[in-house]
Amino acid sequence: MNTFTFWLWFCICIASIVLEVATMTALVSIWFALGAVFALGAYFLGFEFTGQVLVFFITSIAMVLLIRPLTTHYMRGNTVATNADRLISMRTRLIAPVLDSRPGQIRINGLIWNAVSVDGKGIENDALVEIVALEGSKVLVKKIV
Protein backbone atom coordinates (compact mmCIF):
# COMPACT_ATOMS: atom_id res chain seq x y z
CA MET A 1 0.00 0.00 0.00
CA ASN A 2 1.11 3.50 -0.85
CA THR A 3 1.48 5.66 2.28
CA PHE A 4 1.19 8.84 0.21
CA THR A 5 -2.38 7.87 -0.70
CA PHE A 6 -3.23 7.26 2.96
CA TRP A 7 -1.90 10.67 3.97
CA LEU A 8 -3.67 12.34 1.04
CA TRP A 9 -7.10 11.08 2.15
CA PHE A 10 -6.29 11.70 5.79
CA CYS A 11 -5.30 15.34 5.09
CA ILE A 12 -8.36 15.92 2.91
CA CYS A 13 -10.54 14.62 5.73
CA ILE A 14 -8.88 16.79 8.39
CA ALA A 15 -8.84 19.89 6.16
CA SER A 16 -12.51 19.42 5.35
CA ILE A 17 -13.39 19.11 9.03
CA VAL A 18 -11.37 22.21 9.90
CA LEU A 19 -13.09 24.16 7.11
CA GLU A 20 -16.48 22.94 8.32
CA VAL A 21 -15.75 24.06 11.87
CA ALA A 22 -14.59 27.46 10.56
CA THR A 23 -17.89 27.90 8.70
CA MET A 24 -20.14 26.54 11.43
CA THR A 25 -23.36 28.15 10.20
CA ALA A 26 -23.39 26.47 6.79
CA LEU A 27 -22.68 22.96 5.66
CA VAL A 28 -19.76 23.51 3.32
CA SER A 29 -17.24 20.72 3.40
CA ILE A 30 -18.47 17.94 5.64
CA TRP A 31 -19.38 16.04 2.49
CA PHE A 32 -15.74 15.91 1.44
CA ALA A 33 -14.68 14.74 4.91
CA LEU A 34 -17.14 11.86 4.63
CA GLY A 35 -15.97 11.15 1.08
CA ALA A 36 -12.36 11.05 2.30
CA VAL A 37 -13.31 8.61 5.08
CA PHE A 38 -14.90 6.31 2.50
CA ALA A 39 -11.87 6.72 0.24
CA LEU A 40 -9.68 5.71 3.20
CA GLY A 41 -11.87 2.63 3.57
CA ALA A 42 -11.33 1.88 -0.11
CA TYR A 43 -7.58 2.34 0.45
CA PHE A 44 -7.60 -0.23 3.25
CA LEU A 45 -9.68 -2.61 1.11
CA GLY A 46 -6.91 -2.51 -1.50
CA PHE A 47 -8.63 -0.41 -4.19
CA GLU A 48 -6.41 1.26 -6.78
CA PHE A 49 -6.03 5.05 -6.55
CA THR A 50 -8.52 5.56 -9.40
CA GLY A 51 -11.09 3.51 -7.49
CA GLN A 52 -10.44 5.51 -4.35
CA VAL A 53 -10.98 8.77 -6.22
CA LEU A 54 -14.21 7.37 -7.65
CA VAL A 55 -15.39 6.34 -4.17
CA PHE A 56 -14.50 9.82 -2.87
CA PHE A 57 -16.49 11.67 -5.54
CA ILE A 58 -19.47 9.32 -5.55
CA THR A 59 -19.74 9.40 -1.76
CA SER A 60 -19.32 13.17 -1.57
CA ILE A 61 -21.98 13.80 -4.22
CA ALA A 62 -24.34 11.25 -2.67
CA MET A 63 -23.98 12.89 0.75
CA VAL A 64 -24.77 16.32 -0.70
CA LEU A 65 -27.82 15.02 -2.56
CA LEU A 66 -29.19 12.87 0.26
CA ILE A 67 -28.32 14.61 3.51
CA ARG A 68 -28.26 18.33 2.66
CA PRO A 69 -32.01 18.61 2.01
CA LEU A 70 -32.65 16.97 5.38
CA THR A 71 -30.31 19.28 7.27
CA THR A 72 -31.28 22.62 5.71
CA HIS A 73 -34.39 22.74 7.88
CA TYR A 74 -32.30 22.47 11.05
CA MET A 75 -29.62 24.90 9.86
CA ARG A 76 -32.00 27.83 9.31
CA GLY A 77 -31.63 29.01 12.86
CA ASN A 78 -34.19 30.60 15.10
CA THR A 79 -36.75 32.13 12.77
CA VAL A 80 -39.70 33.82 14.36
CA ALA A 81 -42.96 33.77 12.46
CA THR A 82 -44.57 37.21 12.47
CA ASN A 83 -47.45 36.60 10.08
CA ALA A 84 -46.26 39.62 8.10
CA ASP A 85 -46.00 37.40 5.04
CA ARG A 86 -49.79 37.43 4.84
CA LEU A 87 -49.46 41.00 3.54
CA ILE A 88 -47.98 39.73 0.26
CA SER A 89 -50.50 39.96 -2.59
CA MET A 90 -52.72 42.38 -0.65
CA ARG A 91 -53.92 45.44 -2.52
CA THR A 92 -54.25 48.90 -1.05
CA ARG A 93 -53.93 52.56 -1.95
CA LEU A 94 -50.92 54.78 -1.35
CA ILE A 95 -51.44 57.45 1.29
CA ALA A 96 -48.13 59.13 0.36
CA PRO A 97 -46.53 58.96 -3.10
CA VAL A 98 -43.49 56.82 -3.86
CA LEU A 99 -40.78 59.10 -5.21
CA ASP A 100 -37.47 58.09 -6.77
CA SER A 101 -35.55 59.20 -3.69
CA ARG A 102 -38.12 58.65 -0.93
CA PRO A 103 -40.44 55.82 -0.01
CA GLY A 104 -44.18 56.32 0.01
CA GLN A 105 -46.63 55.03 2.56
CA ILE A 106 -49.54 52.64 2.69
CA ARG A 107 -52.00 51.77 5.44
CA ILE A 108 -52.83 48.12 6.08
CA ASN A 109 -54.96 46.97 9.01
CA GLY A 110 -54.51 50.33 10.68
CA LEU A 111 -50.70 50.24 10.44
CA ILE A 112 -48.66 52.53 8.22
CA TRP A 113 -45.85 50.93 6.24
CA ASN A 114 -43.13 52.52 4.14
CA ALA A 115 -43.57 51.47 0.53
CA VAL A 116 -40.95 51.27 -2.20
CA SER A 117 -41.67 50.62 -5.85
CA VAL A 118 -40.46 47.21 -7.00
CA ASP A 119 -39.29 48.63 -10.34
CA GLY A 120 -37.73 51.78 -8.88
CA LYS A 121 -40.22 54.14 -10.53
CA GLY A 122 -42.33 56.68 -8.71
CA ILE A 123 -46.00 56.02 -8.01
CA GLU A 124 -48.51 58.83 -7.48
CA ASN A 125 -50.57 59.31 -4.33
CA ASP A 126 -53.84 57.34 -4.04
CA ALA A 127 -52.71 54.81 -6.68
CA LEU A 128 -53.82 51.21 -6.24
CA VAL A 129 -50.79 49.01 -5.47
CA GLU A 130 -50.15 45.35 -4.73
CA ILE A 131 -47.62 44.23 -2.13
CA VAL A 132 -45.01 42.04 -3.80
CA ALA A 133 -42.54 41.41 -0.96
CA LEU A 134 -41.35 42.53 2.45
CA GLU A 135 -37.89 43.96 2.92
CA GLY A 136 -37.22 44.69 6.57
CA SER A 137 -39.75 47.29 7.65
CA LYS A 138 -40.60 48.28 4.06
CA VAL A 139 -42.98 46.73 1.60
CA LEU A 140 -42.17 46.41 -2.08
CA VAL A 141 -45.20 47.38 -4.16
CA LYS A 142 -46.16 47.46 -7.79
CA LYS A 143 -48.77 49.70 -9.30
CA ILE A 144 -51.98 48.02 -10.41
CA VAL A 145 -53.11 49.41 -13.74
N, C-alpha and C positions, 0 to 999 in steps of 0.2 A: 504494500500500500504506500501511496505517495503522501508524505507528511505535509507537503505544501498544500495539497488539496484539503486535508483536514483543517489546517490553519486558515485557509481561505474561507471555508464555510463557517468556522468558528468566529472569525473576525467579522464576517458579514452579519452573523447573528448578534454579536455583541454591539456592533455599530448600529444596527437597526433598533435594538433595545434602547441604547443611549439616545438615539434620535427620537424615539417614541416618548421617552421620559422627558426630553427637552420640550416636546410639543404635546404636553399632557392633555390639552383640550380637544385635540383632533386625532383621530386614528390615521397615522401617516405611514408608519413603516413596520408596524407589528406583523404585517403580512409577510414581509421579507424575512423577518426573524423566524417565523414559523416555517417558511420555505427553506431557510438555511438549516433548520433543525431536521427537516425531512431529507434534505440533501446530505446532511451528515449521516443520517440513517442509511441512505443509499450508499454512501462511502463505506460504512461498516459492513454492508451486505455485499460489497465487492463490485458494485456497479462501476463502469467506466466513467470518466469525467463527463463525457457527452450525456450519459444517462443521468448523472447527478445534476447537471445543468437543467435537463428536461424536467426532472423531479422538482427542482427549485422553482422553475417558472410555472409549471402546472399547479403546484401547491399554492404558490403565492397568488396566482390569478383565481384559483378556486376559493381561497380564503376571502379575497376581496368580494367576489360575487356572492358567496354564501353567508358570510358573517357580517359584513358591513351593513346590509339593510336591516339586520336584526339589532345592531348596536346603535344605529343613528338615533333611534328613539330615546335611548338612555343617555346619549351624549349631548342632547339639546340643552341640558341645564335646567335651571329652575324658571320656567316660563309661567307667568301669571296671566290667566285668562281675564280679560277686562270686558268682554262682550262688545268692545268698540268695533270689532270686525262686522257687526251687524249693520253698521252704517254704510258699508260698501253697497253700491247699487241704489241707494236711496236718492230721491230727487227732491230738490228744494230750490228756493230762490235766494240769490245773493242779496244781502242787506248792505253790503259795501262792495264797490267794484274791485275787481282784480286788475291791478296795473302791472306793467312790466317790472317795476322796481319794488312793488309793495303788494303783500297779499291782501285779498279781500276778506269778507266775512260771510258766514252763513249761520243760520239758527236751526238747530235740530233738537227736538225734545226739550226746548227751553234753554239749551246751552249754545253759546256762541263759539264757533270754531274759526280759526284762520284758514282761508282757502287759497290754494295756488292752482293756477291753470296747468293741466297736465302737458299741454303743448307749448307752454311758455308765452302764450298770447294773452292780451288783456281781455277781460269780459266785463261788459257794462253792468251797472247796478240793476237789480230786479230781474236779471236774466235767469231762466230756468237752467239748473246745472244738475249733473249726476255725479255722485261721489265714486271715484274710481279706485282710490287707495288711501291708506293712512300713512303718514310719514311723520313720526313723532307726535307732536301736538297739532300738526296741520293735516288738512285733507286735500288730496289732489282731486280736482273736479274737471269735468269737461262740459262744455256748453251743449245743451240740447236744442237742436234747431227746430 
